[in-house]
Amino acid sequence: MAPELARPPLFPSTRFALAIACFLGSAVVYMLRTSLSMAIVCMVNKPPKNDTLNKCAPDGVSPATDLLGGFNNATPTAEPRTFEFDWTTETEGAVMSSFFYGYLFSQVLGGIVAAKFGGKRVILGSMLLAAIFTLMSPVAARTHAIALMGMRAAIGFTQGAVFPAMHSMWSQWAPPQESSVLTSISYAGTQFGNIVVLPLGGFLCMYGPDGGWPSIFYLLGLVGVLWCAIWMWMAADRPMSHPRISAEEKSYIITSQEATMGKATTKAPSTPWRALLTSRAVWACWFGHFAGDWGAYTMLVCMPTFLRDVLGLELETLGLMSAVPYVAYFIMINVGGFASDYLREKKVMSTLNMRRTAILIALVGQAVFLVLSTFCGCGQDGLVIFFLTVGMALSGLQFSSYVVNYIDIASTHSGTVMGIGNTMSCLGGIVSPMITAAIVKDKTQEEWQLVMLFTAAILIAGSVLFCVLAKGEVEPWAKNSEDAGEVEMEALNPRKE
């Protein structure tokens, strides 16, 4: 038996530098995605609310306002704020949702193209177009709401290819022993982007040039263009084509990859659709992905409405407290990645059992704390934030489960498989608010408890289905070979080196 190949340190290394580039790219993706969510607050004139007295605020004083010491209260002498647009609620909703209609249709395409032509160029082209469209958004908005809807759909379409292409790249770059930590670092950037854009968007909205809100698009668009320049210099489709990687690290990555994926070929792999669509391990990832994203959409979209309806809180008025769950989520994604690879390396857990444990803690834990948050009452603001923070933190462990399991099982085709999973979960994001609206008619606490119990059922079902169906090794049809039958024969009768 040949001696085990020495592992070059993760830090500093070319693969770690690529993970940081992906981290920054994921942050930019979410900044560009949420730019409109921040800008629209100071774009559109809002009709006065008719529910100024809320259930938890005696004498009509909002507890959220008290937390800020009256920061959000306009002084009697302050001039009323002017807004550039007077869109109806329906128009505003259509503009906000237009991103996802574009995002829905490029996921699978991005994975397929990245597998054939390389993830670097797909990510570069997608991000550059998204940045340019973001820079053009103020002009589109001032032209017509429909023009802005088209621009947002175009941004969604270009961004839809990014994460499947990124997964396709990691199928070439991530040694199996480090797949959890490298992918976790990469995708943790999504939450970093959320943490940055919230305060930055609020500041630019108030003090930025050209009316405030356009500066959000201008600055974030320029950041996107700058990132593209960094990506061109730092990234390569695979280790053998990177100009600055050391010979030792290149040999380690290639040897580690070939030990599980088979000998690499120069021919672009064709997608084995039948085997892919009938694989129980693939469906395990899809079930976990759908459930995990359903919970994420619930936290992002529905929980703020619950806090307003039942507790009289507005997350945006809680200042830095509103960022605490996202910070906890960001930390746990990275902690989970390092812990997962450490436990597998020390043989405390197999890859499969590690993925199962991670998803059970992530989704079942999130389910428990989501439900608990709906049983809080007036005056329990701190307890609600605690439940939300713990629930969101635990959910970060899903990145050490089905997210990286796409690479465990599908390897070369992981971008395509993840693209399908992202499409399914995106549909869940569209359906989830509809179901919530159908249940929450009177805005009572009991209705919201029913919503969260339904969400908890999906989270638990997704985690159980994943645990039952998941696998921890590369599927035979996903290995590097021009002949699938040859791969299966070699798996049964490995050649001696």
C-alpha positions in Angstrom: 0.0 0.0 0.0 1.3 3.4 -1.0 2.1 5.8 1.9 -0.6 8.4 2.7 -0.1 11.6 0.9 1.0 14.5 3.2 -1.7 17.2 3.5 -0.5 20.7 2.9 -1.8 23.1 5.5 -5.2 24.7 4.8 -3.9 28.1 5.8 -2.2 29.6 3.9 -3.1 27.7 0.7 -4.6 28.4 -2.7 -7.7 26.4 -1.9 -8.3 28.6 1.2 -7.7 31.7 -0.9 -10.4 30.5 -3.3 -12.7 29.9 -0.4 -12.2 33.5 0.7 -12.9 34.7 -2.8 -16.1 32.6 -2.8 -17.0 34.0 0.6 -16.7 37.6 -0.7 -18.6 36.6 -3.8 -21.4 35.1 -1.8 -21.6 38.3 0.2 -21.8 40.4 -3.0 -24.5 38.1 -4.3 -26.7 38.8 -1.2 -25.9 42.5 -1.2 -27.0 42.9 -4.8 -30.1 40.7 -4.0 -31.2 42.7 -1.0 -30.3 46.2 -2.4 -33.8 46.8 -3.4 -35.2 45.7 0.0 -33.2 48.5 1.6 -33.6 51.1 -1.1 -37.4 50.8 -1.4 -37.9 52.0 2.1 -36.9 55.5 1.0 -38.2 55.2 -2.6 -41.9 54.6 -2.1 -44.4 56.8 -0.2 -46.1 54.7 2.4 -49.7 55.4 3.4 -50.1 56.0 7.1 -50.8 52.9 9.1 -54.2 52.6 10.8 -52.9 50.3 13.5 -50.8 52.7 15.5 -52.1 51.3 18.7 -50.8 47.8 19.0 -51.7 45.0 21.3 -48.6 45.1 23.4 -48.1 48.9 23.7 -50.0 50.7 26.4 -51.2 54.2 25.6 -50.3 53.7 21.9 -46.5 53.7 22.5 -44.7 51.1 20.6 -42.3 49.1 22.7 -39.9 49.0 19.7 -39.8 52.7 19.8 -39.1 52.7 23.5 -36.1 50.4 22.9 -34.5 53.1 20.8 -35.3 55.9 23.2 -37.5 57.6 20.7 -34.8 57.6 18.0 -37.4 57.0 15.2 -39.8 59.7 16.4 -39.7 62.7 14.3 -39.4 66.0 16.1 -42.3 68.5 15.7 -40.1 70.8 13.7 -38.7 68.1 11.4 -39.7 68.4 7.7 -41.7 65.5 6.4 -39.6 63.2 4.2 -40.3 63.3 0.5 -40.5 60.1 -1.6 -39.8 59.8 -5.3 -42.4 57.2 -6.1 -46.1 56.7 -5.2 -46.5 53.1 -6.2 -49.5 51.1 -5.0 -48.9 48.1 -2.6 -49.6 45.8 -5.5 -46.9 47.5 -7.7 -44.4 47.4 -4.9 -45.0 43.7 -4.2 -44.6 42.9 -7.9 -41.3 44.8 -8.0 -40.0 43.0 -5.0 -41.0 39.5 -6.2 -39.7 40.0 -9.8 -36.1 38.9 -8.8 -37.3 35.4 -8.0 -39.0 34.9 -11.3 -35.7 35.3 -13.0 -33.8 33.4 -10.3 -36.1 30.4 -10.8 -35.1 29.7 -14.4 -31.3 29.7 -14.4 -30.3 27.4 -11.6 -30.1 24.1 -13.5 -28.7 25.9 -16.6 -25.9 27.4 -14.5 -24.9 24.0 -13.2 -24.9 22.4 -16.6 -22.9 25.1 -18.3 -20.4 25.2 -15.4 -19.8 21.4 -15.7 -19.1 21.8 -19.4 -17.2 25.0 -19.6 -15.9 25.7 -16.1 -17.3 27.5 -13.1 -14.9 30.4 -13.2 -16.3 31.9 -16.4 -19.9 31.2 -15.4 -19.5 33.0 -12.1 -17.6 35.9 -13.6 -20.1 36.5 -16.3 -23.1 36.1 -14.0 -21.7 38.4 -11.3 -20.5 41.1 -13.8 -24.0 41.2 -15.5 -25.7 41.3 -12.1 -23.4 44.3 -11.0 -24.1 46.1 -14.3 -27.9 45.6 -14.0 -27.7 46.9 -10.4 -25.9 50.0 -11.5 -28.7 50.5 -14.1 -31.5 50.0 -11.6 -32.0 53.7 -10.7 -32.5 54.6 -14.3 -34.9 51.7 -14.7 -36.9 52.8 -11.7 -37.2 56.4 -12.9 -38.3 55.1 -16.3 -41.2 52.9 -15.1 -41.9 50.3 -12.5 -42.1 47.7 -15.2 -38.6 48.6 -16.3 -37.3 48.0 -12.8 -39.2 44.7 -12.6 -37.4 43.6 -15.8 -34.1 44.7 -14.4 -34.6 42.8 -11.1 -35.7 39.7 -13.0 -32.5 40.0 -15.1 -30.4 40.2 -11.9 -32.2 37.2 -10.5 -31.6 35.2 -13.7 -27.9 36.0 -13.7 -27.5 35.3 -10.0 -29.3 32.0 -10.3 -26.2 30.5 -12.0 -23.7 31.5 -9.3 -24.2 29.0 -6.5 -24.6 25.9 -8.8 -21.4 27.0 -10.6 -19.6 27.5 -7.3 -20.6 24.0 -6.2 -19.3 22.7 -9.5 -15.9 24.4 -8.9 -15.7 22.9 -5.4 -16.2 19.4 -6.9 -12.8 20.0 -8.5 -11.1 21.9 -5.7 -12.2 20.5 -2.4 -10.4 17.4 -1.1 -13.0 15.1 0.5 -11.4 15.6 3.9 -12.0 19.4 3.7 -15.2 19.7 1.7 -17.3 20.8 4.7 -15.0 23.6 5.9 -14.3 25.0 2.4 -18.0 25.1 1.3 -19.0 26.5 4.7 -16.5 29.3 4.4 -17.7 30.0 0.9 -21.4 30.2 1.7 -21.1 31.9 5.0 -20.5 35.0 2.9 -24.3 35.2 2.3 -25.0 36.1 5.9 -22.0 38.4 6.0 -23.6 40.3 3.1 -26.9 40.6 5.0 -25.0 41.9 8.1 -23.2 44.5 6.1 -26.0 45.7 3.8 -28.6 46.4 6.6 -26.7 49.3 8.3 -25.0 50.4 5.0 -28.3 50.6 3.2 -29.9 52.6 5.9 -27.0 55.1 6.0 -27.0 55.6 2.2 -30.7 55.9 2.2 -30.6 58.9 4.5 -27.3 60.6 3.5 -26.3 59.2 0.0 -26.2 61.4 -3.1 -28.8 61.7 -5.9 -31.7 61.4 -3.5 -30.2 58.7 -1.2 -31.7 55.5 -2.5 -29.9 55.4 -5.9 -26.5 55.5 -4.1 -27.3 52.0 -2.7 -27.4 50.6 -6.2 -24.4 52.6 -7.3 -22.1 51.6 -4.5 -23.1 47.9 -4.4 -22.9 47.7 -8.2 -19.3 49.1 -8.1 -18.5 46.6 -5.3 -19.7 43.8 -7.6 -17.5 45.0 -10.5 -14.5 45.2 -8.1 -15.1 41.7 -6.9 -15.1 40.5 -10.5 -11.6 41.8 -11.0 -10.5 40.0 -7.8 -12.1 36.8 -9.0 -10.4 36.9 -12.4 -7.0 37.0 -10.6 -7.7 34.5 -7.8 -9.8 31.8 -9.4 -9.3 28.9 -11.7 -11.6 26.1 -12.8 -9.4 23.4 -11.4 -6.1 23.0 -9.5 -4.1 22.0 -12.6 -5.0 25.2 -14.4 -4.2 27.6 -11.5 -1.0 29.6 -12.3 0.1 30.1 -8.7 -0.7 26.9 -6.8 2.2 24.9 -5.4 3.1 21.5 -6.8 2.6 19.9 -3.4 -0.9 21.3 -3.0 -1.9 20.5 -6.6 -0.8 16.9 -6.2 -2.6 16.6 -2.9 -6.0 17.9 -4.3 -5.8 15.8 -7.5 -4.8 12.6 -5.7 -7.5 13.1 -3.0 -10.1 13.8 -5.7 -9.1 10.8 -7.8 -9.3 8.5 -4.8 -13.0 9.0 -4.6 -14.1 10.3 -8.0 -11.9 8.2 -10.3 -9.3 9.3 -12.9 -10.1 12.8 -14.3 -10.7 13.0 -18.0 -10.4 16.0 -20.4 -13.8 15.3 -21.9 -16.7 17.3 -20.4 -19.0 14.9 -18.7 -22.5 14.3 -20.0 -25.3 14.5 -17.4 -26.7 11.0 -16.6 -30.2 12.3 -16.2 -31.9 8.9 -15.6 -29.4 7.8 -12.9 -29.5 11.3 -11.4 -33.3 11.6 -11.2 -33.7 8.1 -9.7 -30.9 8.3 -7.1 -32.2 8.1 -3.5 -29.1 10.0 -2.3 -29.9 12.9 -4.7 -33.5 13.0 -3.5 -32.3 13.0 0.1 -30.4 16.3 -0.6 -33.4 17.8 -2.4 -35.7 17.0 0.5 -33.3 18.5 3.0 -32.7 21.5 0.8 -36.4 22.2 0.4 -37.0 21.9 4.1 -34.0 24.0 5.0 -34.9 26.8 2.6 -38.5 26.7 3.7 -37.4 27.4 7.3 -35.0 30.2 6.0 -37.8 31.9 4.1 -40.1 31.7 7.1 -37.4 33.3 9.3 -36.8 36.0 6.7 -40.3 36.8 5.6 -42.9 35.6 8.1 -41.2 36.2 11.5 -41.0 40.0 11.2 -44.7 40.1 10.4 -45.4 37.8 13.5 -43.4 40.1 15.7 -45.4 43.1 14.5 -48.8 41.5 14.6 -48.5 39.7 18.0 -45.8 41.5 20.0 -45.8 45.0 18.4 -42.1 44.8 17.5 -40.4 45.9 14.2 -37.1 44.1 13.7 -35.7 47.1 11.8 -36.3 49.3 14.9 -34.4 47.1 17.2 -31.1 48.5 16.0 -28.1 46.2 16.3 -30.4 43.5 17.9 -31.8 42.8 14.5 -28.4 41.6 13.3 -27.7 39.3 16.2 -29.5 36.2 14.6 -27.6 36.7 11.4 -24.2 37.0 13.2 -25.0 33.8 15.1 -25.9 32.1 11.8 -22.7 33.2 10.2 -20.6 32.0 13.1 -22.3 28.6 13.3 -21.9 27.9 9.5 -18.1 28.2 9.9 -18.0 26.3 13.3 -20.0 23.5 11.8 -17.7 23.2 8.8 -14.6 23.0 10.9 -16.2 20.6 13.4 -17.6 18.4 10.7 -14.3 17.8 9.0 -12.4 17.4 12.3 -14.8 14.7 13.5 -14.6 12.9 10.2 -10.8 13.1 10.2 -10.6 11.7 13.7 -13.0 9.0 12.7 -15.4 10.0 15.5 -18.2 9.9 12.8 -18.5 8.6 9.3 -19.3 11.1 6.6 -22.9 9.8 6.4 -23.5 10.0 10.1 -21.9 13.4 10.3 -24.3 14.7 7.6 -27.3 13.1 9.4 -26.3 14.6 12.8 -25.8 18.0 11.3 -29.3 18.2 9.6 -31.1 16.8 12.7 -29.6 19.5 14.9 -30.1 22.2 12.3 -33.6 21.6 11.2 -35.2 20.0 14.2 -33.5 22.6 16.5 -34.8 25.4 14.3 -38.3 23.9 14.4 -38.3 23.8 18.2 -37.2 27.4 18.6 -39.5 28.7 15.9 -42.5 27.2 17.7 -41.3 28.4 21.1 -41.0 32.0 19.8 -44.8 32.0 18.9 -45.7 31.3 22.6 -44.0 34.5 23.8 -46.2 37.3 24.9 -46.1 41.0 25.6 -43.0 42.1 27.5 -40.9 39.1 26.4 -39.0 40.8 23.6 -35.6 39.6 24.8 -36.9 36.0 25.0 -38.1 36.2 21.4 -34.7 37.5 20.2 -33.1 34.7 22.1 -35.3 32.0 20.5 -34.8 33.5 17.0 -31.0 33.7 17.5 -30.6 30.1 18.8 -32.9 28.8 16.1 -31.1 30.6 13.3 -27.7 29.7 14.7 -28.6 26.0 14.8 -29.9 26.1 11.3 -26.4 27.2 10.1 -25.4 23.5 10.6 -27.3 22.6 7.5 -24.3 23.8 5.5 -22.4 20.8 6.9 -25.3 18.5 5.8 -27.1 18.5 2.5 -25.2 21.5 1.1 -21.9 19.7 1.1 -23.5 16.3 0.6 -24.2 17.4 -3.0 -20.4 17.1 -3.5 -20.2 13.9 -1.4 -22.5 12.0 -3.7 -22.8 13.8 -7.0 -19.2 15.2 -7.4 -18.7 16.3 -11.0 -22.5 16.8 -11.4 -23.0 18.6 -8.1 -23.6 22.0 -9.8 -26.5 20.5 -11.8 -27.9 18.6 -8.9 -27.7 21.6 -6.6 -29.3 23.8 -9.3 -32.4 21.5 -9.4 -32.5 21.6 -5.5 -32.3 25.4 -5.6 -35.1 25.6 -8.1 -37.3 23.4 -5.9 -36.5 25.5 -2.8 -37.2 28.7 -4.7 -40.7 27.4 -5.5 -41.1 26.7 -1.8 -40.2 30.4 -1.1 -43.0 31.5 -3.4 -45.6 29.1 -1.9 -44.7 29.7 1.8 -45.9 33.3 2.0 -49.1 32.2 0.2 -49.9 29.5 2.8 -49.1 32.0 5.6 -51.5 34.5 4.1 -54.2 31.9 3.9 -53.8 30.9 7.6 -53.1 34.3 9.1 -56.4 36.2 8.5 -57.1 37.8 11.8 -53.4 38.2 12.8 -53.9 36.3 16.1 -51.2 34.5 18.1 -53.0 31.2 17.6 -52.9 31.6 13.8 -49.2 32.3 13.9 -48.7 29.3 16.1 -50.4 27.2 13.4 -48.1 28.6 10.8 -44.9 27.8 12.8 -46.2 24.3 13.6 -46.7 23.7 9.9 -43.2 25.0 9.2 -41.8 22.8 12.0 -43.5 19.8 10.4 -41.8 20.5 7.1 -38.4 21.0 8.8 -38.7 17.7 10.7 -40.0 15.8 7.7 -37.2 17.0 5.5 -34.5 16.1 8.1 -36.0 12.6 8.6 -36.3 11.9 4.9 -32.7 13.0 4.4 -31.5 10.7 7.2 -33.3 7.7 5.7 -32.3 8.3 2.1 -28.8 9.9 2.3 -25.5 8.4 1.4 -22.0 9.5 2.2 -20.0 8.4 -0.8 -19.9 9.3 -4.5 -22.5 7.6 -6.6 -21.1 5.3 -9.3 -22.7 7.3 -12.1 -21.2 10.6 -10.8 -17.5 9.5 -10.9 -15.0 10.7 -13.5 -15.2 8.3 -16.4 -16.2 8.3 -20.0 -17.9 5.0 -19.5 -20.2 4.5 -16.5 -19.9 0.8 -16.8 -16.1 1.1 -16.5 -16.5 3.0 -13.2 -18.7 0.3 -11.7 -16.3 -2.4 -12.7 -13.3 -0.5 -11.3 -15.3 0.0 -8.0 -15.8 -3.8 -7.8 -12.2 -4.7 -8.9 -9.9 -1.8 -8.1 -6.6 -1.8 -10.0 -3.4 -2.2 -8.0 -1.0 0.8 -8.4 
